[in-house]
Amino acid sequence: MIGPVYGEPTPGQAENQPNGIIQFINKRGEAPINETDRKKFNEIAELIGMCIQNTNNVTKTIGVTLKLN
């Protein structure tokens, strides 16, 4: 299963473009990916997106702080 990760767009990036792509592989036997796996995948993608957005916010804050000093 492959899907996009969305966070705050980086400069020059369109709003609807992903910040990255993740791949989710079911390594337990030969069972196909099920609805529980899809739910976990979406939760992980959302968490990574929030991490990207928080990192962008911290970077902006540091940049503003450095400009003030």
N, C-alpha and C positions, 0 to 999 in steps of 0.2 A: 504494500500500500504506500503510495507516494502522495504527498500533499503540500500545499503552500503554508508558509508561516508569515503572518502579517503583523507588523508593528508600525510605529510612526515612520512615515516615508523619510528617506534620507534626501538631502538637497539634490534637486534635479530628477528625483524619482516621482513618477505619477502616483496619485493616491491609491489607485486600485491594483498596483503591482505588489507582489509579495517581496518580503525582505530575504526570504530563503526558502528552501525546499527540504523536507525531511522524508525519510523512508522508514517505514515500520515493517519489520519482518517477523513473521510468526515462526519461531525456531523450535517450537515444541511439537515434534512429530510432523506429520503431513497434514494436519487439520487446516482447513481453510480459515481465513480471517473472518470472524463473526462480528455480530453487533457490539458485543462487549469490547472487542479489540478496537473497533471503529470509535467507540466512545472514549477509550483510553488515548487513542491517537489524537482525537480532537482536543482533549484536555491538555495533552502534552504540547500540541501546536499552539494552543492559546497561551499556555504558560510561557513558552519560549517567546512568543510575540510580546507578552508583557515585559519580559526581561529585556528584550531589544528596546522597547519603548522607554523603560526605566534607565537603561544605559544611555540612550540619547538624551534624556532629560538631565542626567548627572553631567554629561559632557557639556551641555549648554550652560548649566549652572557654573561649572568650573571655568568655562570660557568667559562668562560675564564677570565672575569674581576676579579673574586674572586681568581683565580690561579695567576694572575699577581700581586695582592696586597698581 
